[in-house]
Amino acid sequence: MELQNIRENREAAQRRRIELTSLEQDINEDREANLERVNMHLEGLLEKADKDHALLRHMDFHYMARNKVCKARIRNLKAKLRKAIKKQKRQRELDRLQILAEASLAQHNT
């Protein structure tokens, strides 16, 4: 914005045919050069920020996908654990019934 104002002032001065002193010309050129350097620096920072932002978006997507995969794996493991616990409970009940049946047969045989 300031660079644009400087250029407009220079163009307006040329149109008005006003002669600037050499000191004023040097000051304007220095300001313009300094503003151009600052603009280039800010553009570099903006490009770096854009790259960082893209990387962070990629990382976010990557970790969200990994999180979903891990949650699905946890659900599957919980389901397997529930099935194994039910199977173990059934087996215990069958073992208990078998022991009772054997005890009952032992009593009848004696």
Phi and psi in radians as a Rosetta constraint file:
Dihedral C 1 N 2 CA 2 C 2 CIRCULARHARMONIC -1.152 0.35
Dihedral N 2 CA 2 C 2 N 3 CIRCULARHARMONIC -0.643 0.35
Dihedral C 2 N 3 CA 3 C 3 CIRCULARHARMONIC -1.080 0.35
Dihedral N 3 CA 3 C 3 N 4 CIRCULARHARMONIC -0.704 0.35
Dihedral C 3 N 4 CA 4 C 4 CIRCULARHARMONIC -1.139 0.35
Dihedral N 4 CA 4 C 4 N 5 CIRCULARHARMONIC -0.700 0.35
Dihedral C 4 N 5 CA 5 C 5 CIRCULARHARMONIC -1.091 0.35
Dihedral N 5 CA 5 C 5 N 6 CIRCULARHARMONIC -0.716 0.35
Dihedral C 5 N 6 CA 6 C 6 CIRCULARHARMONIC -1.095 0.35
Dihedral N 6 CA 6 C 6 N 7 CIRCULARHARMONIC -0.784 0.35
Dihedral C 6 N 7 CA 7 C 7 CIRCULARHARMONIC -1.117 0.35
Dihedral N 7 CA 7 C 7 N 8 CIRCULARHARMONIC -0.713 0.35
Dihedral C 7 N 8 CA 8 C 8 CIRCULARHARMONIC -1.123 0.35
Dihedral N 8 CA 8 C 8 N 9 CIRCULARHARMONIC -0.709 0.35
Dihedral C 8 N 9 CA 9 C 9 CIRCULARHARMONIC -1.102 0.35
Dihedral N 9 CA 9 C 9 N 10 CIRCULARHARMONIC -0.713 0.35
Dihedral C 9 N 10 CA 10 C 10 CIRCULARHARMONIC -1.126 0.35
Dihedral N 10 CA 10 C 10 N 11 CIRCULARHARMONIC -0.762 0.35
Dihedral C 10 N 11 CA 11 C 11 CIRCULARHARMONIC -1.131 0.35
Dihedral N 11 CA 11 C 11 N 12 CIRCULARHARMONIC -0.694 0.35
Dihedral C 11 N 12 CA 12 C 12 CIRCULARHARMONIC -1.137 0.35
Dihedral N 12 CA 12 C 12 N 13 CIRCULARHARMONIC -0.692 0.35
Dihedral C 12 N 13 CA 13 C 13 CIRCULARHARMONIC -1.132 0.35
Dihedral N 13 CA 13 C 13 N 14 CIRCULARHARMONIC -0.678 0.35
Dihedral C 13 N 14 CA 14 C 14 CIRCULARHARMONIC -1.156 0.35
Dihedral N 14 CA 14 C 14 N 15 CIRCULARHARMONIC -0.658 0.35
Dihedral C 14 N 15 CA 15 C 15 CIRCULARHARMONIC -1.183 0.35
Dihedral N 15 CA 15 C 15 N 16 CIRCULARHARMONIC -0.617 0.35
Dihedral C 15 N 16 CA 16 C 16 CIRCULARHARMONIC -1.459 0.35
Dihedral N 16 CA 16 C 16 N 17 CIRCULARHARMONIC -0.108 0.35
Dihedral C 16 N 17 CA 17 C 17 CIRCULARHARMONIC 1.058 0.35
Dihedral N 17 CA 17 C 17 N 18 CIRCULARHARMONIC 0.660 0.35
Dihedral C 17 N 18 CA 18 C 18 CIRCULARHARMONIC -1.603 0.35
Dihedral N 18 CA 18 C 18 N 19 CIRCULARHARMONIC 2.270 0.35
Dihedral C 18 N 19 CA 19 C 19 CIRCULARHARMONIC -1.553 0.35
Dihedral N 19 CA 19 C 19 N 20 CIRCULARHARMONIC 2.146 0.35
Dihedral C 19 N 20 CA 20 C 20 CIRCULARHARMONIC -1.532 0.35
Dihedral N 20 CA 20 C 20 N 21 CIRCULARHARMONIC 2.590 0.35
Dihedral C 20 N 21 CA 21 C 21 CIRCULARHARMONIC -1.212 0.35
Dihedral N 21 CA 21 C 21 N 22 CIRCULARHARMONIC 2.834 0.35
Dihedral C 21 N 22 CA 22 C 22 CIRCULARHARMONIC -1.095 0.35
Dihedral N 22 CA 22 C 22 N 23 CIRCULARHARMONIC -0.592 0.35
Dihedral C 22 N 23 CA 23 C 23 CIRCULARHARMONIC -1.148 0.35
Dihedral N 23 CA 23 C 23 N 24 CIRCULARHARMONIC -0.765 0.35
Dihedral C 23 N 24 CA 24 C 24 CIRCULARHARMONIC -1.123 0.35
Dihedral N 24 CA 24 C 24 N 25 CIRCULARHARMONIC -0.693 0.35
Dihedral C 24 N 25 CA 25 C 25 CIRCULARHARMONIC -1.102 0.35
Dihedral N 25 CA 25 C 25 N 26 CIRCULARHARMONIC -0.770 0.35
Dihedral C 25 N 26 CA 26 C 26 CIRCULARHARMONIC -1.086 0.35
Dihedral N 26 CA 26 C 26 N 27 CIRCULARHARMONIC -0.735 0.35
Dihedral C 26 N 27 CA 27 C 27 CIRCULARHARMONIC -1.077 0.35
Dihedral N 27 CA 27 C 27 N 28 CIRCULARHARMONIC -0.804 0.35
Dihedral C 27 N 28 CA 28 C 28 CIRCULARHARMONIC -1.096 0.35
Dihedral N 28 CA 28 C 28 N 29 CIRCULARHARMONIC -0.740 0.35
Dihedral C 28 N 29 CA 29 C 29 CIRCULARHARMONIC -1.139 0.35
Dihedral N 29 CA 29 C 29 N 30 CIRCULARHARMONIC -0.717 0.35
Dihedral C 29 N 30 CA 30 C 30 CIRCULARHARMONIC -1.111 0.35
Dihedral N 30 CA 30 C 30 N 31 CIRCULARHARMONIC -0.763 0.35
Dihedral C 30 N 31 CA 31 C 31 CIRCULARHARMONIC -1.078 0.35
Dihedral N 31 CA 31 C 31 N 32 CIRCULARHARMONIC -0.762 0.35
Dihedral C 31 N 32 CA 32 C 32 CIRCULARHARMONIC -1.122 0.35
Dihedral N 32 CA 32 C 32 N 33 CIRCULARHARMONIC -0.760 0.35
Dihedral C 32 N 33 CA 33 C 33 CIRCULARHARMONIC -1.127 0.35
Dihedral N 33 CA 33 C 33 N 34 CIRCULARHARMONIC -0.714 0.35
Dihedral C 33 N 34 CA 34 C 34 CIRCULARHARMONIC -1.127 0.35
Dihedral N 34 CA 34 C 34 N 35 CIRCULARHARMONIC -0.765 0.35
Dihedral C 34 N 35 CA 35 C 35 CIRCULARHARMONIC -1.112 0.35
Dihedral N 35 CA 35 C 35 N 36 CIRCULARHARMONIC -0.666 0.35
Dihedral C 35 N 36 CA 36 C 36 CIRCULARHARMONIC -1.125 0.35
Dihedral N 36 CA 36 C 36 N 37 CIRCULARHARMONIC -0.711 0.35
Dihedral C 36 N 37 CA 37 C 37 CIRCULARHARMONIC -1.109 0.35
Dihedral N 37 CA 37 C 37 N 38 CIRCULARHARMONIC -0.742 0.35
Dihedral C 37 N 38 CA 38 C 38 CIRCULARHARMONIC -1.106 0.35
Dihedral N 38 CA 38 C 38 N 39 CIRCULARHARMONIC -0.746 0.35
Dihedral C 38 N 39 CA 39 C 39 CIRCULARHARMONIC -1.068 0.35
Dihedral N 39 CA 39 C 39 N 40 CIRCULARHARMONIC -0.765 0.35
Dihedral C 39 N 40 CA 40 C 40 CIRCULARHARMONIC -1.095 0.35
Dihedral N 40 CA 40 C 40 N 41 CIRCULARHARMONIC -0.715 0.35
Dihedral C 40 N 41 CA 41 C 41 CIRCULARHARMONIC -1.107 0.35
Dihedral N 41 CA 41 C 41 N 42 CIRCULARHARMONIC -0.782 0.35
Dihedral C 41 N 42 CA 42 C 42 CIRCULARHARMONIC -1.146 0.35
Dihedral N 42 CA 42 C 42 N 43 CIRCULARHARMONIC -0.642 0.35
Dihedral C 42 N 43 CA 43 C 43 CIRCULARHARMONIC -1.101 0.35
Dihedral N 43 CA 43 C 43 N 44 CIRCULARHARMONIC -0.699 0.35
Dihedral C 43 N 44 CA 44 C 44 CIRCULARHARMONIC -1.095 0.35
Dihedral N 44 CA 44 C 44 N 45 CIRCULARHARMONIC -0.748 0.35
Dihedral C 44 N 45 CA 45 C 45 CIRCULARHARMONIC -1.114 0.35
Dihedral N 45 CA 45 C 45 N 46 CIRCULARHARMONIC -0.668 0.35
Dihedral C 45 N 46 CA 46 C 46 CIRCULARHARMONIC -1.132 0.35
Dihedral N 46 CA 46 C 46 N 47 CIRCULARHARMONIC -0.755 0.35
Dihedral C 46 N 47 CA 47 C 47 CIRCULARHARMONIC -1.072 0.35
Dihedral N 47 CA 47 C 47 N 48 CIRCULARHARMONIC -0.745 0.35
Dihedral C 47 N 48 CA 48 C 48 CIRCULARHARMONIC -1.107 0.35
Dihedral N 48 CA 48 C 48 N 49 CIRCULARHARMONIC -0.744 0.35
Dihedral C 48 N 49 CA 49 C 49 CIRCULARHARMONIC -1.102 0.35
Dihedral N 49 CA 49 C 49 N 50 CIRCULARHARMONIC -0.690 0.35
Dihedral C 49 N 50 CA 50 C 50 CIRCULARHARMONIC -1.107 0.35
Dihedral N 50 CA 50 C 50 N 51 CIRCULARHARMONIC -0.728 0.35
Dihedral C 50 N 51 CA 51 C 51 CIRCULARHARMONIC -1.127 0.35
Dihedral N 51 CA 51 C 51 N 52 CIRCULARHARMONIC -0.759 0.35
Dihedral C 51 N 52 CA 52 C 52 CIRCULARHARMONIC -1.082 0.35
Dihedral N 52 CA 52 C 52 N 53 CIRCULARHARMONIC -0.720 0.35
Dihedral C 52 N 53 CA 53 C 53 CIRCULARHARMONIC -1.102 0.35
Dihedral N 53 CA 53 C 53 N 54 CIRCULARHARMONIC -0.761 0.35
Dihedral C 53 N 54 CA 54 C 54 CIRCULARHARMONIC -1.103 0.35
Dihedral N 54 CA 54 C 54 N 55 CIRCULARHARMONIC -0.716 0.35
Dihedral C 54 N 55 CA 55 C 55 CIRCULARHARMONIC -1.111 0.35
Dihedral N 55 CA 55 C 55 N 56 CIRCULARHARMONIC -0.745 0.35
Dihedral C 55 N 56 CA 56 C 56 CIRCULARHARMONIC -1.138 0.35
Dihedral N 56 CA 56 C 56 N 57 CIRCULARHARMONIC -0.670 0.35
Dihedral C 56 N 57 CA 57 C 57 CIRCULARHARMONIC -1.105 0.35
Dihedral N 57 CA 57 C 57 N 58 CIRCULARHARMONIC -0.730 0.35
Dihedral C 57 N 58 CA 58 C 58 CIRCULARHARMONIC -1.100 0.35
Dihedral N 58 CA 58 C 58 N 59 CIRCULARHARMONIC -0.774 0.35
Dihedral C 58 N 59 CA 59 C 59 CIRCULARHARMONIC -1.104 0.35
Dihedral N 59 CA 59 C 59 N 60 CIRCULARHARMONIC -0.708 0.35
Dihedral C 59 N 60 CA 60 C 60 CIRCULARHARMONIC -1.045 0.35
Dihedral N 60 CA 60 C 60 N 61 CIRCULARHARMONIC -0.830 0.35
Dihedral C 60 N 61 CA 61 C 61 CIRCULARHARMONIC -1.088 0.35
Dihedral N 61 CA 61 C 61 N 62 CIRCULARHARMONIC -0.752 0.35
Dihedral C 61 N 62 CA 62 C 62 CIRCULARHARMONIC -1.052 0.35
Dihedral N 62 CA 62 C 62 N 63 CIRCULARHARMONIC -0.839 0.35
Dihedral C 62 N 63 CA 63 C 63 CIRCULARHARMONIC -1.282 0.35
Dihedral N 63 CA 63 C 63 N 64 CIRCULARHARMONIC -0.511 0.35
Dihedral C 63 N 64 CA 64 C 64 CIRCULARHARMONIC -1.143 0.35
Dihedral N 64 CA 64 C 64 N 65 CIRCULARHARMONIC -0.727 0.35
Dihedral C 64 N 65 CA 65 C 65 CIRCULARHARMONIC -1.129 0.35
Dihedral N 65 CA 65 C 65 N 66 CIRCULARHARMONIC -0.769 0.35
Dihedral C 65 N 66 CA 66 C 66 CIRCULARHARMONIC -1.085 0.35
Dihedral N 66 CA 66 C 66 N 67 CIRCULARHARMONIC -0.675 0.35
Dihedral C 66 N 67 CA 67 C 67 CIRCULARHARMONIC -1.094 0.35
Dihedral N 67 CA 67 C 67 N 68 CIRCULARHARMONIC -0.746 0.35
Dihedral C 67 N 68 CA 68 C 68 CIRCULARHARMONIC -1.116 0.35
Dihedral N 68 CA 68 C 68 N 69 CIRCULARHARMONIC -0.734 0.35
Dihedral C 68 N 69 CA 69 C 69 CIRCULARHARMONIC -1.092 0.35
Dihedral N 69 CA 69 C 69 N 70 CIRCULARHARMONIC -0.775 0.35
Dihedral C 69 N 70 CA 70 C 70 CIRCULARHARMONIC -1.140 0.35
Dihedral N 70 CA 70 C 70 N 71 CIRCULARHARMONIC -0.696 0.35
Dihedral C 70 N 71 CA 71 C 71 CIRCULARHARMONIC -1.104 0.35
Dihedral N 71 CA 71 C 71 N 72 CIRCULARHARMONIC -0.708 0.35
Dihedral C 71 N 72 CA 72 C 72 CIRCULARHARMONIC -1.115 0.35
Dihedral N 72 CA 72 C 72 N 73 CIRCULARHARMONIC -0.731 0.35
Dihedral C 72 N 73 CA 73 C 73 CIRCULARHARMONIC -1.091 0.35
Dihedral N 73 CA 73 C 73 N 74 CIRCULARHARMONIC -0.707 0.35
Dihedral C 73 N 74 CA 74 C 74 CIRCULARHARMONIC -1.108 0.35
Dihedral N 74 CA 74 C 74 N 75 CIRCULARHARMONIC -0.756 0.35
Dihedral C 74 N 75 CA 75 C 75 CIRCULARHARMONIC -1.052 0.35
Dihedral N 75 CA 75 C 75 N 76 CIRCULARHARMONIC -0.761 0.35
Dihedral C 75 N 76 CA 76 C 76 CIRCULARHARMONIC -1.111 0.35
Dihedral N 76 CA 76 C 76 N 77 CIRCULARHARMONIC -0.745 0.35
Dihedral C 76 N 77 CA 77 C 77 CIRCULARHARMONIC -1.160 0.35
Dihedral N 77 CA 77 C 77 N 78 CIRCULARHARMONIC -0.655 0.35
Dihedral C 77 N 78 CA 78 C 78 CIRCULARHARMONIC -1.114 0.35
Dihedral N 78 CA 78 C 78 N 79 CIRCULARHARMONIC -0.713 0.35
Dihedral C 78 N 79 CA 79 C 79 CIRCULARHARMONIC -1.111 0.35
Dihedral N 79 CA 79 C 79 N 80 CIRCULARHARMONIC -0.764 0.35
Dihedral C 79 N 80 CA 80 C 80 CIRCULARHARMONIC -1.092 0.35
Dihedral N 80 CA 80 C 80 N 81 CIRCULARHARMONIC -0.696 0.35
Dihedral C 80 N 81 CA 81 C 81 CIRCULARHARMONIC -1.122 0.35
Dihedral N 81 CA 81 C 81 N 82 CIRCULARHARMONIC -0.741 0.35
Dihedral C 81 N 82 CA 82 C 82 CIRCULARHARMONIC -1.059 0.35
Dihedral N 82 CA 82 C 82 N 83 CIRCULARHARMONIC -0.770 0.35
Dihedral C 82 N 83 CA 83 C 83 CIRCULARHARMONIC -1.096 0.35
Dihedral N 83 CA 83 C 83 N 84 CIRCULARHARMONIC -0.739 0.35
Dihedral C 83 N 84 CA 84 C 84 CIRCULARHARMONIC -1.138 0.35
Dihedral N 84 CA 84 C 84 N 85 CIRCULARHARMONIC -0.689 0.35
Dihedral C 84 N 85 CA 85 C 85 CIRCULARHARMONIC -1.146 0.35
Dihedral N 85 CA 85 C 85 N 86 CIRCULARHARMONIC -0.750 0.35
Dihedral C 85 N 86 CA 86 C 86 CIRCULARHARMONIC -1.082 0.35
Dihedral N 86 CA 86 C 86 N 87 CIRCULARHARMONIC -0.760 0.35
Dihedral C 86 N 87 CA 87 C 87 CIRCULARHARMONIC -1.087 0.35
Dihedral N 87 CA 87 C 87 N 88 CIRCULARHARMONIC -0.722 0.35
Dihedral C 87 N 88 CA 88 C 88 CIRCULARHARMONIC -1.136 0.35
Dihedral N 88 CA 88 C 88 N 89 CIRCULARHARMONIC -0.715 0.35
Dihedral C 88 N 89 CA 89 C 89 CIRCULARHARMONIC -1.114 0.35
Dihedral N 89 CA 89 C 89 N 90 CIRCULARHARMONIC -0.760 0.35
Dihedral C 89 N 90 CA 90 C 90 CIRCULARHARMONIC -1.061 0.35
Dihedral N 90 CA 90 C 90 N 91 CIRCULARHARMONIC -0.751 0.35
Dihedral C 90 N 91 CA 91 C 91 CIRCULARHARMONIC -1.109 0.35
Dihedral N 91 CA 91 C 91 N 92 CIRCULARHARMONIC -0.709 0.35
Dihedral C 91 N 92 CA 92 C 92 CIRCULARHARMONIC -1.075 0.35
Dihedral N 92 CA 92 C 92 N 93 CIRCULARHARMONIC -0.758 0.35
Dihedral C 92 N 93 CA 93 C 93 CIRCULARHARMONIC -1.101 0.35
Dihedral N 93 CA 93 C 93 N 94 CIRCULARHARMONIC -0.735 0.35
Dihedral C 93 N 94 CA 94 C 94 CIRCULARHARMONIC -1.128 0.35
Dihedral N 94 CA 94 C 94 N 95 CIRCULARHARMONIC -0.706 0.35
Dihedral C 94 N 95 CA 95 C 95 CIRCULARHARMONIC -1.106 0.35
Dihedral N 95 CA 95 C 95 N 96 CIRCULARHARMONIC -0.725 0.35
Dihedral C 95 N 96 CA 96 C 96 CIRCULARHARMONIC -1.125 0.35
Dihedral N 96 CA 96 C 96 N 97 CIRCULARHARMONIC -0.757 0.35
Dihedral C 96 N 97 CA 97 C 97 CIRCULARHARMONIC -1.141 0.35
Dihedral N 97 CA 97 C 97 N 98 CIRCULARHARMONIC -0.655 0.35
Dihedral C 97 N 98 CA 98 C 98 CIRCULARHARMONIC -1.147 0.35
Dihedral N 98 CA 98 C 98 N 99 CIRCULARHARMONIC -0.703 0.35
Dihedral C 98 N 99 CA 99 C 99 CIRCULARHARMONIC -1.116 0.35
Dihedral N 99 CA 99 C 99 N 100 CIRCULARHARMONIC -0.739 0.35
Dihedral C 99 N 100 CA 100 C 100 CIRCULARHARMONIC -1.109 0.35
Dihedral N 100 CA 100 C 100 N 101 CIRCULARHARMONIC -0.720 0.35
Dihedral C 100 N 101 CA 101 C 101 CIRCULARHARMONIC -1.136 0.35
Dihedral N 101 CA 101 C 101 N 102 CIRCULARHARMONIC -0.742 0.35
Dihedral C 101 N 102 CA 102 C 102 CIRCULARHARMONIC -1.133 0.35
Dihedral N 102 CA 102 C 102 N 103 CIRCULARHARMONIC -0.678 0.35
Dihedral C 102 N 103 CA 103 C 103 CIRCULARHARMONIC -1.151 0.35
Dihedral N 103 CA 103 C 103 N 104 CIRCULARHARMONIC -0.686 0.35
Dihedral C 103 N 104 CA 104 C 104 CIRCULARHARMONIC -1.143 0.35
Dihedral N 104 CA 104 C 104 N 105 CIRCULARHARMONIC -0.749 0.35
Dihedral C 104 N 105 CA 105 C 105 CIRCULARHARMONIC -1.144 0.35
Dihedral N 105 CA 105 C 105 N 106 CIRCULARHARMONIC -0.650 0.35
Dihedral C 105 N 106 CA 106 C 106 CIRCULARHARMONIC -1.119 0.35
Dihedral N 106 CA 106 C 106 N 107 CIRCULARHARMONIC -0.648 0.35
Dihedral C 106 N 107 CA 107 C 107 CIRCULARHARMONIC -1.216 0.35
Dihedral N 107 CA 107 C 107 N 108 CIRCULARHARMONIC -0.662 0.35
Dihedral C 107 N 108 CA 108 C 108 CIRCULARHARMONIC -1.271 0.35
Dihedral N 108 CA 108 C 108 N 109 CIRCULARHARMONIC -0.526 0.35
Dihedral C 108 N 109 CA 109 C 109 CIRCULARHARMONIC -1.353 0.35
Dihedral N 109 CA 109 C 109 N 110 CIRCULARHARMONIC -0.385 0.35
